[in-house]
Each structure stands twice: as C-alpha cells, then as structure tokens.
C-alpha cells in the first residue's frame, strides 16, 4: 500500500462514523461517572448500544466493502470504550468505597470487566468468518452496559448484586457458551420502546421503581440465564 492511499477518506465510511458515535457516548458516560451524574452516565451507555446496533445495519445497507478490516477494528475499539471502560468506571464511581478490602474488590472487578471485554472482542475479531455458527460465542459485550445501566436506572440498584453480576457477565463474555443473535422481532420492538422511554424524559415510576428500566433489566437477565441453562 502506498502512503498516498492512507488518507483517512480512503478508509472511513458512514457506518464507521456511527461506530464513533458509539465511542463518543461511552466516553461521555465515563465523564459523567467521574462527575457522579450516574443516571446520565447510565443512559449514555444505553445510547452507545443503539449506535453499536446501527453501525452494522448501515454497513449492510450501503454494501460496505471492508477488505482491510477498518470497520471491524473501529467497531471493536469503540466497543471497548463503551462496553468495557465505561461500565467499569461507572461501577467503580457509583459504589461508595472507603479505603480497605472493599475498595480493592471493586477495583479488581472493574479491571476484570475491561480485561474480559478486551479478550472477548479480540477473540471475536480472530474467529469472525472462520467458525461455522451464527451465534455469539460468549455473552455479547454490550450486555454488561445494558445490565449495569438498566439496573441502576431501575431504582433497585444494590452494589453487592452489581458486583456479583459484573463478575458473572465478565466471565460469561470470555466463555465458549453460544448466545443466539437477536431475531425475536416482538422482543426487539418492545426493548427498543423501553430504551426510547428511558432516553426521553418520560418517567414511568411505580413504588419508586422505574418500570421500563426494570423490564429491560429482566429481558437481559432472561437472555443471559436461559441460554446459560441450555448449555
């Protein structure tokens, strides 16, 4: 490849811009976590999932030709920000830690999220197109942001349960358990509506519980547990 062919315009496509929007949402989530604006941080993690879902769809619609793997790499690098670093910082920041053993635990769990996220995405890039399955190998990485984000927004957030869920999901991300891709149209439609309600300033609260966030959390846990039991 000649140097003159390395102009960024030669690589980037519309779907890659959407991937960058995914990354930007994850980065902003990290900033809001640092500032202890956790509801906004959680919503931004969920918005990142929307962009992550959209970039592949756009790439297919525009018939993106990506022989060099630029799109695959930018997608994975964006994912590690939004679904690795963002939930790790969110978890660490929103759990009120004091110096001692508990602070060490939450630090290690946050690090585990990032390590497993990097391993999950790297393995995906290595095996993509080389394995005979349409399923996800290991729990899909956006799931941890969706679980942690919806758990916090639900009003049911408990730091100990959040830590336990983070450990379980992190380990499932690097497992070889197959998780089917989302093809249940009614469930996708309902989930999309719930996400839209969470993003918009619409409060549906019952007994201090955010109903859309709780339903979204239950859908995620159902997907996680049912496919785990099947194996």
MDAnalysis code that builds the backbone (N, CA, C; Angstrom):
import MDAnalysis as mda
import numpy as np

u = mda.Universe.empty(693, n_residues=231, atom_resindex=np.repeat(np.arange(231), 3), trajectory=True)
u.add_TopologyAttr("name", ["N", "CA", "C"] * 231)
u.add_TopologyAttr("resid", np.arange(1, 232))
u.add_TopologyAttr("resname", ["UNK", "UNK", "UNK", "UNK", "UNK", "UNK", "UNK", "UNK", "UNK", "UNK", "UNK", "UNK", "UNK", "UNK", "UNK", "UNK", "UNK", "UNK", "UNK", "UNK", "UNK", "UNK", "UNK", "UNK", "UNK", "UNK", "UNK", "UNK", "UNK", "UNK", "UNK", "UNK", "UNK", "UNK", "UNK", "UNK", "UNK", "UNK", "UNK", "UNK", "UNK", "UNK", "UNK", "UNK", "UNK", "UNK", "UNK", "UNK", "UNK", "UNK", "UNK", "UNK", "UNK", "UNK", "UNK", "UNK", "UNK", "UNK", "UNK", "UNK", "UNK", "UNK", "UNK", "UNK", "UNK", "UNK", "UNK", "UNK", "UNK", "UNK", "UNK", "UNK", "UNK", "UNK", "UNK", "UNK", "UNK", "UNK", "UNK", "UNK", "UNK", "UNK", "UNK", "UNK", "UNK", "UNK", "UNK", "UNK", "UNK", "UNK", "UNK", "UNK", "UNK", "UNK", "UNK", "UNK", "UNK", "UNK", "UNK", "UNK", "UNK", "UNK", "UNK", "UNK", "UNK", "UNK", "UNK", "UNK", "UNK", "UNK", "UNK", "UNK", "UNK", "UNK", "UNK", "UNK", "UNK", "UNK", "UNK", "UNK", "UNK", "UNK", "UNK", "UNK", "UNK", "UNK", "UNK", "UNK", "UNK", "UNK", "UNK", "UNK", "UNK", "UNK", "UNK", "UNK", "UNK", "UNK", "UNK", "UNK", "UNK", "UNK", "UNK", "UNK", "UNK", "UNK", "UNK", "UNK", "UNK", "UNK", "UNK", "UNK", "UNK", "UNK", "UNK", "UNK", "UNK", "UNK", "UNK", "UNK", "UNK", "UNK", "UNK", "UNK", "UNK", "UNK", "UNK", "UNK", "UNK", "UNK", "UNK", "UNK", "UNK", "UNK", "UNK", "UNK", "UNK", "UNK", "UNK", "UNK", "UNK", "UNK", "UNK", "UNK", "UNK", "UNK", "UNK", "UNK", "UNK", "UNK", "UNK", "UNK", "UNK", "UNK", "UNK", "UNK", "UNK", "UNK", "UNK", "UNK", "UNK", "UNK", "UNK", "UNK", "UNK", "UNK", "UNK", "UNK", "UNK", "UNK", "UNK", "UNK", "UNK", "UNK", "UNK", "UNK", "UNK", "UNK", "UNK", "UNK", "UNK", "UNK", "UNK", "UNK", "UNK", "UNK", "UNK", "UNK", "UNK", "UNK", "UNK"])
u.atoms.positions = np.array([
    [0.843, -1.193, 0.000],
    [0.000, 0.000, 0.000],
    [0.886, 1.254, 0.000],
    [0.551, 2.193, -0.851],
    [1.306, 3.432, -0.946],
    [0.827, 4.432, 0.110],
    [1.740, 5.295, 0.534],
    [1.418, 6.263, 1.579],
    [0.269, 7.168, 1.156],
    [0.228, 7.529, -0.127],
    [-0.835, 8.419, -0.591],
    [-2.217, 7.771, -0.516],
    [-2.239, 6.441, -0.359],
    [-3.527, 5.739, -0.241],
    [-3.988, 5.584, 1.202],
    [-3.239, 6.211, 2.145],
    [-3.596, 6.081, 3.555],
    [-4.402, 7.266, 4.061],
    [-4.857, 8.116, 3.145],
    [-5.736, 9.211, 3.517],
    [-6.971, 8.646, 4.215],
    [-7.386, 9.274, 5.324],
    [-8.498, 8.744, 6.101],
    [-9.766, 8.578, 5.272],
    [-9.955, 9.434, 4.275],
    [-11.147, 9.315, 3.428],
    [-11.163, 8.000, 2.651],
    [-10.010, 7.384, 2.499],
    [-9.949, 6.102, 1.790],
    [-10.458, 4.945, 2.648],
    [-10.568, 5.172, 3.946],
    [-10.941, 4.097, 4.865],
    [-12.342, 4.262, 5.448],
    [-12.661, 5.470, 5.871],
    [-13.837, 5.668, 6.704],
    [-15.110, 5.711, 5.866],
    [-16.167, 5.118, 6.431],
    [-17.486, 5.096, 5.786],
    [-18.526, 5.561, 6.798],
    [-19.756, 5.709, 6.335],
    [-20.837, 6.183, 7.205],
    [-20.989, 5.299, 8.436],
    [-20.874, 3.982, 8.244],
    [-21.026, 3.062, 9.376],
    [-19.935, 3.285, 10.429],
    [-18.752, 3.708, 9.994],
    [-17.664, 3.980, 10.930],
    [-17.938, 5.239, 11.751],
    [-18.587, 6.204, 11.147],
    [-18.970, 7.416, 11.880],
    [-19.957, 7.063, 12.982],
    [-20.856, 6.134, 12.676],
    [-21.811, 5.681, 13.691],
    [-21.079, 4.937, 14.808],
    [-20.057, 4.155, 14.450],
    [-19.234, 3.493, 15.465],
    [-18.565, 4.523, 16.372],
    [-18.117, 5.630, 15.779],
    [-17.500, 6.690, 16.576],
    [-18.521, 7.357, 17.495],
    [-19.783, 7.413, 17.073],
    [-20.835, 7.927, 17.944],
    [-21.044, 6.994, 19.135],
    [-20.909, 5.704, 18.881],
    [-20.926, 4.716, 19.957],
    [-19.810, 5.037, 20.957],
    [-18.592, 5.207, 20.450],
    [-17.449, 5.504, 21.299],
    [-17.633, 6.821, 22.047],
    [-18.150, 7.831, 21.354],
    [-18.361, 9.139, 21.982],
    [-19.354, 9.036, 23.137],
    [-20.406, 8.242, 22.950],
    [-21.388, 8.041, 24.020],
    [-20.732, 7.374, 25.223],
    [-19.885, 6.384, 24.953],
    [-19.183, 5.713, 26.041],
    [-18.235, 6.654, 26.768],
    [-17.513, 7.481, 26.006],
    [-16.588, 8.437, 26.621],
    [-17.339, 9.444, 27.495],
    [-18.459, 9.963, 26.981],
    [-19.254, 10.918, 27.763],
    [-19.824, 10.261, 29.010],
    [-20.177, 8.974, 28.901],
    [-20.640, 8.244, 30.077],
    [-19.559, 8.212, 31.157],
    [-18.312, 8.002, 30.727],
    [-17.188, 7.994, 31.671],
    [-17.056, 9.355, 32.356],
    [-17.155, 10.430, 31.581],
    [-17.049, 11.779, 32.151],
    [-18.142, 12.013, 33.185],
    [-19.380, 11.625, 32.849],
    [-20.487, 11.833, 33.795],
    [-20.346, 10.944, 35.024],
    [-19.760, 9.761, 34.864],
    [-19.495, 8.908, 36.026],
    [-18.494, 9.569, 36.962],
    [-17.445, 10.150, 36.385],
    [-16.456, 10.876, 37.189],
    [-17.115, 12.019, 37.970],
    [-18.126, 12.647, 37.339],
    [-18.818, 13.781, 37.960],
    [-20.004, 13.350, 38.821],
    [-20.157, 12.046, 38.996],
    [-21.226, 11.469, 39.827],
    [-22.625, 11.785, 39.305],
    [-22.740, 11.952, 38.003],
    [-24.053, 12.099, 37.353],
    [-24.418, 10.729, 36.787],
    [-24.806, 9.815, 37.669],
    [-24.880, 8.410, 37.287],
    [-26.080, 8.068, 36.405],
    [-27.170, 8.758, 36.573],
    [-28.336, 8.489, 35.713],
    [-28.007, 8.836, 34.264],
    [-27.359, 9.989, 34.065],
    [-26.967, 10.384, 32.708],
    [-25.931, 9.418, 32.157],
    [-24.982, 9.020, 33.003],
    [-23.943, 8.078, 32.575],
    [-24.560, 6.756, 32.140],
    [-25.559, 6.274, 32.891],
    [-26.223, 5.015, 32.557],
    [-26.976, 5.130, 31.232],
    [-27.660, 6.244, 31.033],
    [-28.399, 6.458, 29.781],
    [-27.441, 6.516, 28.590],
    [-26.294, 7.142, 28.772],
    [-25.314, 7.230, 27.687],
    [-24.750, 5.859, 27.322],
    [-24.585, 4.985, 28.305],
    [-24.150, 3.617, 27.992],
    [-25.193, 2.906, 27.138],
    [-26.448, 3.159, 27.441],
    [-27.529, 2.536, 26.670],
    [-27.613, 3.139, 25.268],
    [-27.397, 4.459, 25.158],
    [-27.374, 5.108, 23.844],
    [-26.247, 4.527, 22.994],
    [-25.113, 4.236, 23.627],
    [-23.983, 3.631, 22.896],
    [-24.396, 2.306, 22.264],
    [-25.263, 1.563, 22.936],
    [-25.733, 0.277, 22.402],
    [-26.553, 0.501, 21.132],
    [-27.322, 1.566, 21.104],
    [-28.116, 1.883, 19.907],
    [-27.193, 2.130, 18.715],
    [-26.153, 2.934, 18.926],
    [-25.202, 3.198, 17.841],
    [-24.464, 1.924, 17.436],
    [-24.133, 1.088, 18.411],
    [-23.434, -0.164, 18.109],
    [-24.301, -1.094, 17.269],
    [-25.599, -1.084, 17.532],
    [-26.523, -1.911, 16.746],
    [-26.711, -1.339, 15.348],
    [-26.647, -0.007, 15.252],
    [-26.943, 0.651, 13.981],
    [-25.789, 0.569, 12.992],
    [-24.535, 0.520, 13.479],
    [-23.416, 0.595, 12.530],
    [-23.360, -0.613, 11.594],
    [-23.621, -1.803, 12.125],
    [-23.636, -2.998, 11.278],
    [-24.769, -2.964, 10.271],
    [-25.933, -2.484, 10.728],
    [-27.101, -2.391, 9.835],
    [-26.811, -1.418, 8.693],
    [-26.208, -0.282, 9.017],
    [-25.872, 0.711, 7.990],
    [-24.832, 0.147, 7.031],
    [-23.837, -0.565, 7.573],
    [-22.788, -1.142, 6.720],
    [-23.384, -2.097, 5.694],
    [-24.381, -2.868, 6.126],
    [-25.038, -3.806, 5.195],
    [-25.875, -3.048, 4.168],
    [-26.541, -1.983, 4.593],
    [-27.407, -1.231, 3.693],
    [-26.610, -0.509, 2.605],
    [-25.430, -0.035, 2.952],
    [-24.620, 0.680, 1.960],
    [-23.654, -0.263, 1.241],
    [-23.775, -1.553, 1.571],
    [-22.917, -2.577, 0.953],
    [-21.437, -2.230, 1.132],
    [-21.082, -1.975, 2.368],
    [-19.708, -1.566, 2.702],
    [-18.707, -2.645, 2.313],
    [-17.704, -2.278, 1.557],
    [-16.601, -3.170, 1.218],
    [-15.435, -2.845, 2.156],
    [-15.044, -3.814, 2.955],
    [-14.056, -3.541, 4.005],
    [-12.991, -4.632, 4.018],
    [-12.285, -4.749, 2.891],
    [-11.295, -5.817, 2.762],
    [-10.167, -5.704, 3.793],
    [-9.834, -4.489, 4.199],
    [-8.724, -4.286, 5.127],
    [-9.148, -4.395, 6.598],
    [-10.453, -4.514, 6.845],
    [-10.925, -4.672, 8.214],
    [-10.952, -3.391, 9.025],
    [-10.980, -2.224, 8.357],
    [-11.009, -0.948, 9.076],
    [-12.276, -0.830, 9.919],
    [-13.411, -1.182, 9.319],
    [-14.684, -1.082, 10.034],
    [-14.748, -2.009, 11.236],
    [-14.235, -3.221, 11.068],
    [-14.247, -4.196, 12.171],
    [-13.400, -3.704, 13.335],
    [-12.263, -3.108, 13.015],
    [-11.365, -2.626, 14.059],
    [-11.917, -1.402, 14.773],
    [-12.476, -0.463, 14.019],
    [-13.013, 0.735, 14.654],
    [-14.231, 0.386, 15.517],
    [-14.980, -0.622, 15.087],
    [-16.131, -1.077, 15.876],
    [-15.661, -1.676, 17.202],
    [-14.644, -2.533, 17.152],
    [-14.147, -3.172, 18.368],
    [-13.508, -2.161, 19.316],
    [-12.732, -1.227, 18.761],
    [-12.091, -0.221, 19.608],
    [-13.134, 0.685, 20.263],
    [-14.199, 0.988, 19.535],
    [-15.283, 1.788, 20.113],
    [-16.005, 0.996, 21.199],
    [-16.201, -0.288, 20.948],
    [-16.897, -1.139, 21.918],
    [-16.149, -1.235, 23.241],
    [-14.823, -1.291, 23.187],
    [-14.082, -1.442, 24.437],
    [-14.204, -0.189, 25.295],
    [-14.379, 0.967, 24.642],
    [-14.605, 2.201, 25.406],
    [-15.992, 2.176, 26.037],
    [-17.007, 1.874, 25.224],
    [-18.396, 1.978, 25.678],
    [-18.848, 0.809, 26.542],
    [-18.322, -0.380, 26.271],
    [-18.819, -1.564, 26.957],
    [-17.751, -2.265, 27.795],
    [-16.586, -1.634, 27.879],
    [-15.536, -2.142, 28.742],
    [-15.169, -1.094, 29.774],
    [-14.591, 0.010, 29.308],
    [-14.141, 1.061, 30.222],
    [-15.324, 1.782, 30.869],
    [-16.354, 2.124, 30.088],
    [-17.484, 2.893, 30.633],
    [-18.188, 2.169, 31.783],
    [-18.611, 0.893, 31.618],
    [-19.260, 0.230, 32.757],
    [-18.311, 0.004, 33.932],
    [-17.009, -0.189, 33.640],
    [-16.038, -0.374, 34.717],
    [-15.909, 0.901, 35.554],
    [-15.779, 2.049, 34.890],
    [-15.685, 3.328, 35.604],
    [-16.995, 3.642, 36.308],
    [-18.104, 3.340, 35.645],
    [-19.421, 3.575, 36.246],
    [-19.548, 2.787, 37.543],
    [-19.218, 1.519, 37.492],
    [-19.343, 0.662, 38.669],
    [-18.446, 1.156, 39.792],
    [-17.198, 1.468, 39.450],
    [-16.256, 1.931, 40.474],
    [-16.716, 3.250, 41.093],
    [-17.211, 4.162, 40.251],
    [-17.556, 5.501, 40.721],
    [-18.844, 5.538, 41.531],
    [-19.820, 4.725, 41.143],
    [-21.139, 4.840, 41.784],
    [-21.240, 4.060, 43.089],
    [-20.280, 3.163, 43.318],
    [-20.281, 2.428, 44.584],
    [-19.389, 3.189, 45.558],
    [-19.991, 3.652, 46.627],
    [-19.277, 4.474, 47.598],
    [-18.259, 3.625, 48.344],
    [-16.991, 3.758, 47.964],
    [-15.957, 2.928, 48.560],
    [-15.165, 3.698, 49.603],
    [-14.686, 2.998, 50.573],
    [-13.788, 3.550, 51.571],
    [-12.512, 2.733, 51.538],
    [-11.364, 3.334, 51.916],
    [-10.106, 2.580, 51.874],
    [-10.215, 1.269, 52.647],
    [-9.751, 0.214, 52.036],
    [-9.824, -1.088, 52.681],
    [-10.089, -2.176, 51.669],
    [-10.492, -3.326, 52.170],
    [-10.649, -4.506, 51.332],
    [-11.742, -4.322, 50.291],
    [-12.847, -3.624, 50.624],
    [-13.945, -3.477, 49.670],
    [-13.519, -2.633, 48.483],
    [-12.710, -1.619, 48.737],
    [-12.223, -0.781, 47.637],
    [-11.322, -1.587, 46.707],
    [-10.541, -2.477, 47.267],
    [-9.691, -3.346, 46.450],
    [-10.547, -4.265, 45.594],
    [-11.627, -4.799, 46.181],
    [-12.516, -5.707, 45.457],
    [-13.155, -5.006, 44.260],
    [-13.704, -3.806, 44.488],
    [-14.396, -3.118, 43.397],
    [-13.403, -2.686, 42.318],
    [-12.174, -2.372, 42.723],
    [-11.138, -2.041, 41.741],
    [-10.829, -3.251, 40.864],
    [-10.692, -4.409, 41.481],
    [-10.374, -5.634, 40.741],
    [-11.534, -6.055, 39.836],
    [-12.766, -5.878, 40.318],
    [-13.935, -6.230, 39.491],
    [-14.016, -5.304, 38.281],
    [-13.755, -4.026, 38.476],
    [-13.755, -3.074, 37.359],
    [-12.683, -3.437, 36.339],
    [-11.519, -3.825, 36.849],
    [-10.440, -4.256, 35.957],
    [-10.820, -5.530, 35.217],
    [-11.514, -6.432, 35.899],
    [-11.960, -7.690, 35.274],
    [-12.879, -7.402, 34.088],
    [-13.777, -6.432, 34.233],
    [-14.683, -6.067, 33.143],
    [-13.887, -5.671, 31.905],
    [-12.869, -4.837, 32.100],
    [-12.079, -4.356, 30.964],
    [-11.265, -5.480, 30.343],
    [-10.622, -6.288, 31.182],
    [-9.798, -7.388, 30.668],
    [-10.652, -8.365, 29.861],
    [-11.786, -8.772, 30.426],
    [-12.655, -9.729, 29.724],
    [-13.244, -9.111, 28.466],
    [-13.524, -7.810, 28.511],
    [-14.019, -7.123, 27.325],
    [-13.001, -7.133, 26.200],
    [-11.744, -6.845, 26.526],
    [-10.671, -6.856, 25.520],
    [-10.489, -8.262, 24.956],
    [-10.484, -9.264, 25.833],
    [-10.332, -10.649, 25.383],
    [-11.502, -11.066, 24.501],
    [-12.703, -10.686, 24.890],
    [-13.918, -11.038, 24.136],
    [-13.870, -10.458, 22.725],
    [-13.525, -9.186, 22.629],
    [-13.505, -8.524, 21.326],
    [-12.354, -9.022, 20.454],
    [-11.207, -9.285, 21.070],
    [-10.072, -9.797, 20.297],
    [-10.372, -11.173, 19.741],
    [-10.966, -12.030, 20.570],
    [-11.328, -13.364, 20.079],
    [-12.339, -13.261, 18.950],
    [-13.296, -12.364, 19.085],
    [-14.305, -12.201, 18.037],
    [-13.647, -11.835, 16.710],
    [-12.713, -10.887, 16.752],
    [-12.034, -10.474, 15.521],
    [-11.227, -11.606, 14.900],
    [-10.669, -12.460, 15.751],
    [-9.839, -13.561, 15.262],
    [-10.679, -14.659, 14.615],
    [-11.839, -14.965, 15.214],
    [-12.634, -16.097, 14.727],
    [-13.724, -15.686, 13.744],
    [-13.944, -14.374, 13.581],
    [-15.016, -13.913, 12.685],
    [-14.820, -14.471, 11.280],
    [-15.847, -15.137, 10.774],
    [-15.797, -15.719, 9.434],
    [-15.040, -17.023, 9.351],
    [-14.522, -17.505, 10.488],
    [-13.733, -18.736, 10.479],
    [-14.374, -19.847, 11.294],
    [-15.582, -19.615, 11.785],
    [-16.260, -20.613, 12.602],
    [-17.692, -20.761, 12.104],
    [-18.186, -21.982, 12.099],
    [-19.483, -22.293, 11.499],
    [-20.614, -22.099, 12.506],
    [-20.927, -20.864, 12.807],
    [-22.060, -20.553, 13.676],
    [-22.485, -19.112, 13.453],
    [-23.778, -18.859, 13.608],
    [-24.304, -17.504, 13.527],
    [-24.541, -16.938, 14.918],
    [-24.237, -17.715, 15.950],
    [-24.446, -17.284, 17.324],
    [-23.267, -16.460, 17.823],
    [-23.488, -15.753, 18.930],
    [-22.383, -15.117, 19.630],
    [-21.647, -16.188, 20.429],
    [-20.326, -16.141, 20.408],
    [-19.541, -17.031, 21.261],
    [-19.203, -16.248, 22.517],
    [-19.825, -16.622, 23.619],
    [-19.720, -15.839, 24.835],
    [-20.789, -14.762, 24.870],
    [-21.096, -14.285, 26.054],
    [-22.127, -13.259, 26.213],
    [-21.689, -11.988, 25.483],
    [-22.557, -11.414, 24.649],
    [-22.174, -10.218, 23.882],
    [-21.798, -9.055, 24.798],
    [-20.708, -8.383, 24.476],
    [-20.153, -7.372, 25.367],
    [-21.081, -6.185, 25.647],
    [-21.953, -5.746, 24.712],
    [-22.840, -4.631, 25.080],
    [-23.775, -4.982, 26.239],
    [-23.963, -6.279, 26.473],
    [-24.877, -6.716, 27.522],
    [-24.515, -6.212, 28.899],
    [-23.211, -6.071, 29.181],
    [-22.836, -5.638, 30.532],
    [-23.225, -4.180, 30.767],
    [-23.109, -3.345, 29.738],
    [-23.544, -1.947, 29.876],
    [-25.055, -1.869, 30.023],
    [-25.755, -2.724, 29.294],
    [-27.216, -2.720, 29.370],
    [-27.693, -3.196, 30.735],
    [-27.055, -4.240, 31.267],
    [-27.440, -4.751, 32.578],
    [-27.133, -3.735, 33.672],
    [-25.895, -3.239, 33.705],
    [-25.499, -2.297, 34.752],
    [-26.292, -0.997, 34.647],
    [-26.453, -0.497, 33.415],
    [-27.186, 0.755, 33.218],
    [-28.643, 0.645, 33.615],
    [-29.328, -0.394, 33.135],
    [-30.753, -0.559, 33.459],
    [-30.949, -0.894, 34.939],
    [-30.001, -1.624, 35.526],
    [-30.068, -1.950, 36.949],
    [-30.024, -0.674, 37.785],
    [-29.131, 0.230, 37.425],
    [-29.042, 1.482, 38.174],
    [-30.303, 2.322, 37.993],
    [-30.766, 2.443, 36.756],
    [-31.935, 3.286, 36.474],
    [-33.222, 2.709, 37.042],
    [-33.235, 1.395, 37.304],
    [-34.463, 0.744, 37.781],
    [-34.884, 1.218, 39.159],
    [-33.940, 1.729, 39.935],
    [-34.242, 2.094, 41.317],
    [-34.034, 0.943, 42.278],
    [-33.584, -0.204, 41.754],
    [-33.351, -1.393, 42.572],
    [-31.867, -1.643, 42.809],
    [-31.039, -0.689, 42.413],
    [-29.593, -0.901, 42.413],
    [-29.070, -1.267, 43.791],
    [-28.276, -2.334, 43.811],
    [-27.612, -2.779, 45.031],
    [-26.148, -3.041, 44.679],
    [-25.199, -2.412, 45.371],
    [-23.793, -2.535, 44.984],
    [-23.262, -3.964, 45.020],
    [-23.723, -4.754, 45.977],
    [-23.222, -6.127, 46.086],
    [-23.734, -6.998, 44.931],
    [-25.005, -6.807, 44.594],
    [-25.563, -7.546, 43.456],
    [-24.894, -7.081, 42.161],
    [-24.642, -5.771, 42.054],
    [-23.988, -5.229, 40.853],
    [-22.600, -5.830, 40.674],
    [-21.870, -5.972, 41.771],
    [-20.533, -6.571, 41.701],
    [-20.630, -8.027, 41.267],
    [-21.565, -8.759, 41.865],
    [-21.738, -10.175, 41.514],
    [-22.124, -10.332, 40.050],
    [-23.073, -9.513, 39.588],
    [-23.492, -9.575, 38.184],
    [-22.323, -9.255, 37.250],
    [-21.520, -8.279, 37.624],
    [-20.381, -7.889, 36.787],
    [-19.376, -9.019, 36.661],
    [-19.122, -9.719, 37.750],
    [-18.191, -10.850, 37.710],
    [-18.731, -11.954, 36.810],
    [-20.011, -12.298, 37.000],
    [-20.628, -13.378, 36.222],
    [-20.629, -13.044, 34.735],
    [-21.072, -11.823, 34.400],
    [-21.156, -11.426, 32.994],
    [-19.770, -11.365, 32.360],
    [-18.786, -10.848, 33.094],
    [-17.419, -10.766, 32.561],
    [-16.896, -12.150, 32.195],
    [-17.109, -13.106, 33.078],
    [-16.628, -14.463, 32.813],
    [-17.408, -15.127, 31.682],
    [-18.700, -14.816, 31.591],
    [-19.503, -15.381, 30.503],
    [-19.102, -14.785, 29.152],
    [-18.597, -13.548, 29.152],
    [-18.160, -12.929, 27.897],
    [-17.004, -13.705, 27.266],
    [-16.135, -14.280, 28.086],
    [-14.976, -14.994, 27.546],
    [-15.192, -16.505, 27.534],
    [-16.430, -16.930, 27.856],
    [-16.749, -18.349, 27.785],
    [-16.985, -18.751, 26.335],
    [-17.168, -20.053, 26.105],
    [-17.498, -20.515, 24.751],
    [-18.982, -20.875, 24.633],
    [-19.756, -20.408, 25.594],
    [-21.207, -20.614, 25.550],
    [-21.791, -19.804, 24.399],
    [-22.650, -20.429, 23.628],
    [-23.237, -19.753, 22.464],
    [-24.522, -19.022, 22.872],
    [-24.583, -17.770, 22.482],
    [-25.779, -16.950, 22.705],
    [-26.350, -16.578, 21.339],
    [-27.592, -16.953, 21.073],
    [-28.166, -16.663, 19.754],
    [-28.297, -15.167, 19.499],
    [-28.116, -14.775, 18.247],
    [-28.292, -13.375, 17.881],
    [-29.773, -13.024, 17.977],
    [-30.024, -11.742, 18.172],
    [-31.381, -11.288, 18.441],
    [-32.216, -11.314, 17.162],
    [-33.154, -12.253, 17.090],
    [-34.016, -12.337, 15.915],
    [-35.492, -12.416, 16.288],
    [-35.772, -12.206, 17.584],
    [-37.160, -12.180, 18.041],
    [-37.698, -10.760, 17.833],
    [-38.402, -10.563, 16.724],
    [-38.840, -9.223, 16.337],
    [-39.713, -8.550, 17.398],
    [-40.734, -9.247, 17.959],
    [-41.548, -8.597, 19.004],
    [-40.718, -8.166, 20.205],
    [-39.764, -9.022, 20.636],
    [-38.929, -8.691, 21.791],
    [-38.004, -7.512, 21.476],
    [-37.476, -7.500, 20.251],
    [-36.623, -6.382, 19.839],
    [-37.431, -5.088, 19.835],
    [-38.668, -5.154, 19.326],
    [-39.525, -3.970, 19.264],
    [-39.839, -3.445, 20.665],
    [-40.188, -4.359, 21.568],
    [-40.503, -3.957, 22.951],
    [-39.278, -3.349, 23.625],
    [-38.121, -4.002, 23.438],
    [-36.884, -3.496, 24.043],
    [-36.544, -2.111, 23.507],
    [-36.753, -1.914, 22.204],
    [-36.469, -0.614, 21.590],
    [-37.360, 0.476, 22.183],
    [-38.628, 0.135, 22.405],
    [-39.557, 1.109, 23.003],
    [-39.136, 1.447, 24.431],
    [-38.725, 0.427, 25.178],
    [-38.288, 0.645, 26.560],
    [-37.044, 1.532, 26.604],
    [-36.113, 1.286, 25.684],
    [-34.898, 2.110, 25.618],
    [-35.258, 3.542, 25.258],
    [-36.182, 3.715, 24.316],
    [-36.604, 5.056, 23.903],
    [-37.230, 5.804, 25.076],
    [-38.035, 5.106, 25.864],
    [-38.669, 5.730, 27.036],
    [-37.610, 6.169, 28.044],
    [-36.570, 5.341, 28.208],
    [-35.506, 5.681, 29.151],
    [-34.718, 6.903, 28.697],
    [-34.503, 6.990, 27.387],
    [-33.716, 8.109, 26.852],
    [-34.499, 9.415, 26.925],
    [-35.775, 9.330, 26.604],
    [-36.619, 10.522, 26.653],
    [-36.999, 10.837, 28.104],
    [-37.311, 12.088, 28.390],
    [-37.692, 12.455, 29.767],
    [-39.106, 11.999, 30.111],
    [-39.293, 10.678, 30.070],
    [-40.604, 10.097, 30.395],
    [-40.425, 9.192, 31.617],
    [-41.051, 9.571, 32.724],
    [-40.911, 8.796, 33.952],
    [-42.142, 7.916, 34.161],
    [-41.913, 6.615, 34.137],
    [-42.976, 5.664, 34.460],
    [-42.528, 4.937, 35.723],
    [-42.937, 5.476, 36.860],
    [-42.459, 5.022, 38.164],
    [-43.615, 4.418, 38.953],
    [-43.368, 3.285, 39.586],
    [-44.352, 2.646, 40.453],
    [-43.620, 2.141, 41.694],
    [-44.035, 2.670, 42.858],
    [-43.371, 2.319, 44.122],
    [-41.858, 2.576, 44.047],
    [-41.503, 3.721, 43.468],
    [-40.093, 4.138, 43.335],
    [-39.283, 3.225, 42.419],
    [-39.959, 2.439, 41.611],
    [-39.286, 1.548, 40.669],
    [-39.555, 2.050, 39.253],
    [-38.492, 2.220, 38.489],
    [-38.618, 2.634, 37.099],
    [-39.018, 1.406, 36.278],
    [-40.242, 1.379, 35.809],
    [-40.790, 0.190, 35.151],
    [-40.056, -0.154, 33.848],
    [-39.839, 0.800, 32.918],
    [-39.125, 0.446, 31.678],
    [-37.724, -0.102, 31.944],
    [-36.986, 0.534, 32.870],
    [-35.629, 0.068, 33.180],
    [-35.661, -1.322, 33.792],
    [-36.643, -1.574, 34.651],
    [-36.750, -2.888, 35.293],
    [-37.086, -3.974, 34.275],
    [-37.995, -3.672, 33.357],
    [-38.347, -4.642, 32.313],
    [-37.149, -4.934, 31.415],
    [-36.410, -3.885, 31.081],
    [-35.218, -4.055, 30.247],
    [-34.184, -4.919, 30.965],
    [-34.017, -4.689, 32.250],
    [-33.098, -5.498, 33.051],
    [-33.530, -6.958, 33.066],
    [-34.821, -7.195, 33.235],
    [-35.336, -8.568, 33.269],
    [-35.143, -9.268, 31.927],
    [-35.347, -8.546, 30.825],
    [-35.111, -9.129, 29.494],
    [-33.649, -9.565, 29.360],
    [-32.745, -8.703, 29.817],
    [-31.307, -9.008, 29.728],
    [-30.956, -10.241, 30.557],
    [-31.465, -10.280, 31.780],
    [-31.166, -11.403, 32.668],
    [-31.778, -12.696, 32.143],
    [-32.956, -12.578, 31.530],
    [-33.593, -13.758, 30.928],
    [-32.719, -14.315, 29.805],
    [-32.227, -13.417, 28.941],
    [-31.358, -13.813, 27.828],
    [-30.087, -14.470, 28.351],
    [-29.548, -13.906, 29.416],
    [-28.307, -14.429, 29.992],
    [-28.521, -15.808, 30.612],
    [-29.569, -15.928, 31.426],
    [-29.777, -17.146, 32.216],
    [-30.294, -18.299, 31.377],
    [-31.284, -18.027, 30.511],
    [-31.887, -19.101, 29.715],
    [-30.855, -19.789, 28.832],
    [-30.019, -18.995, 28.181],
    [-29.005, -19.593, 27.303],
    [-27.893, -20.266, 28.092],
    [-27.679, -19.815, 29.312],
    [-26.701, -20.468, 30.175],
    [-27.214, -21.823, 30.626],
    [-28.495, -21.881, 30.989],
    [-29.101, -23.143, 31.435],
    [-29.140, -24.173, 30.300],
    [-29.404, -23.691, 29.086],
    [-29.466, -24.610, 27.937],
    [-28.177, -25.368, 27.725],
    [-27.049, -24.773, 28.135],
    [-25.747, -25.402, 27.915],
    [-25.415, -26.400, 29.025],
])
